[in-house]
Amino acid sequence: MIPCRSGAYLLVCRFVDPTNDVTGLSRYRKALTILFDPERSEVKLKQIKVSGPASIEADWTLGGYLKLPWQPYIDTIDGHTVYTLNDAGLIQKQEQQWSISAWTALKQSFTPSFNRTLTKATATT
C-alpha cells in the first residue's frame, strides 16, 4: 500500500473501502489514527503494479489490533487497492476491496480481543 504522504495525494482525494467513504486527506489521516496498532499488527505488500496510464494497483494482507480501548482484533485479510491518479500524477482516489465483508469487519471492530493472535480470515461476501 502507498503510504499516506501529503505529496502523493490531492488534498481533496477520495478514500473508499467497504466500511468508509471519506473525501479529504486531513479527514482520512484523522480516521487512520484509530486504525491498526503498528506494534501489534502486520501488513504485507504482496504485489504492486502500474495497471494503466492513470492507475496503480496493489495486493496486500493486513491484520492485528485496532487502537481502540477494547483492543479489537481484526483477522488477517487479503486486500486489493486501486489508486487513481490525476493529470499531475497525484492520487485522487484510493479504493479498497477486502476478502471479508463490511459486516464481518465491523463486527470484529466492536468485539473485544481477549489478546487473540493473527489468523487467516476466510472470504465472505
C-alpha positions as CSV (number, residue, x, y, z in Angstrom):
1,M,0.0,0.0,0.0
2,I,1.2,3.5,-0.7
3,P,2.0,5.5,2.5
4,C,-0.4,8.4,3.2
5,R,2.1,11.2,2.4
6,S,0.7,14.7,1.6
7,G,2.9,15.0,-1.5
8,A,1.4,11.8,-3.1
9,Y,-2.3,12.7,-2.6
10,L,-4.5,15.6,-3.7
11,L,-5.8,17.4,-0.6
12,V,-9.4,16.7,-1.8
13,C,-8.7,13.0,-2.6
14,R,-11.4,10.3,-2.0
15,F,-10.8,7.2,0.1
16,V,-13.2,4.3,-0.3
17,D,-13.3,0.9,1.4
18,P,-16.1,-1.5,2.3
19,T,-16.9,0.4,5.5
20,N,-15.9,4.1,4.8
21,D,-16.1,6.7,2.1
22,V,-14.1,9.8,3.0
23,T,-13.2,12.8,1.0
24,G,-10.2,14.9,2.0
25,L,-6.7,14.0,3.0
26,S,-7.0,15.5,6.5
27,R,-10.2,13.6,7.2
28,Y,-8.6,10.3,6.1
29,R,-5.5,10.9,8.2
30,K,-7.7,11.5,11.2
31,A,-9.5,8.3,10.6
32,L,-6.2,6.4,10.4
33,T,-5.4,7.4,14.0
34,I,-7.8,4.7,15.3
35,L,-6.8,2.0,12.9
36,F,-4.2,-0.7,13.4
37,D,-1.7,-0.6,16.3
38,P,1.7,-0.9,14.4
39,E,3.3,-2.7,17.4
40,R,0.6,-5.5,17.3
41,S,-0.4,-5.6,13.7
42,E,1.1,-6.7,10.4
43,V,0.7,-5.5,6.8
44,K,2.4,-7.2,3.9
45,L,2.6,-5.9,0.3
46,K,2.2,-8.9,-2.0
47,Q,2.2,-7.1,-5.3
48,I,2.1,-3.6,-6.8
49,K,1.8,-2.7,-10.4
50,V,1.0,0.2,-12.8
51,S,-2.2,-1.0,-14.4
52,G,-2.9,1.9,-16.7
53,P,-1.9,5.4,-17.6
54,A,-3.7,6.7,-14.5
55,S,-3.9,3.8,-12.1
56,I,-1.7,1.7,-9.8
57,E,-3.0,-1.5,-8.1
58,A,-1.7,-3.2,-5.0
59,D,-2.5,-6.5,-3.3
60,W,-1.7,-6.9,0.3
61,T,-2.6,-8.6,3.6
62,L,-3.4,-6.9,6.9
63,G,-4.4,-7.9,10.4
64,G,-4.0,-7.2,14.0
65,Y,-5.3,-5.0,16.8
66,L,-7.1,-1.7,16.4
67,K,-6.2,1.3,18.6
68,L,-9.5,1.4,20.4
69,P,-10.0,1.0,24.2
70,W,-11.4,-2.6,23.9
71,Q,-8.5,-3.5,21.6
72,P,-10.5,-5.3,18.9
73,Y,-8.6,-7.8,16.8
74,I,-9.1,-8.0,13.0
75,D,-8.3,-11.4,11.4
76,T,-5.7,-11.2,8.7
77,I,-7.4,-10.3,5.4
78,D,-6.4,-10.0,1.8
79,G,-7.0,-6.7,0.2
80,H,-6.8,-5.0,-3.2
81,T,-6.3,-1.3,-3.6
82,V,-6.7,0.8,-6.8
83,Y,-5.0,4.2,-6.8
84,T,-6.4,6.6,-9.5
85,L,-4.1,9.4,-10.5
86,N,-4.9,12.8,-11.8
87,D,-3.1,14.5,-14.8
88,A,-0.3,15.7,-12.4
89,G,0.3,12.2,-11.2
90,L,-1.2,12.7,-7.7
91,I,-3.6,10.2,-6.2
92,Q,-7.1,11.5,-6.5
93,K,-8.9,8.3,-5.4
94,Q,-7.9,5.2,-3.3
95,E,-10.4,2.4,-3.4
96,Q,-10.1,-0.9,-1.5
97,Q,-11.7,-4.3,-1.7
98,W,-11.3,-6.8,1.1
99,S,-11.6,-10.6,1.4
100,I,-14.1,-10.2,4.2
101,S,-17.5,-8.5,4.1
102,A,-18.0,-5.0,5.5
103,W,-20.3,-6.6,8.1
104,T,-17.6,-9.0,9.3
105,A,-15.1,-6.2,9.5
106,L,-17.5,-4.0,11.6
107,K,-18.4,-7.0,13.8
108,Q,-14.7,-7.6,14.5
109,S,-14.2,-3.9,15.2
110,F,-16.7,-3.9,18.0
111,T,-15.6,-7.2,19.6
112,P,-13.1,-7.1,22.5
113,S,-10.0,-9.0,21.5
114,F,-9.0,-11.0,24.6
115,N,-5.5,-10.9,23.2
116,R,-6.0,-13.2,20.2
117,T,-3.3,-13.9,17.7
118,L,-3.2,-13.3,13.9
119,T,-5.2,-15.9,11.9
120,K,-6.2,-16.0,8.3
121,A,-9.8,-14.9,7.6
122,T,-11.9,-16.7,5.1
123,A,-13.6,-14.9,2.2
124,T,-17.2,-13.9,2.6
125,T,-19.5,-11.6,0.7
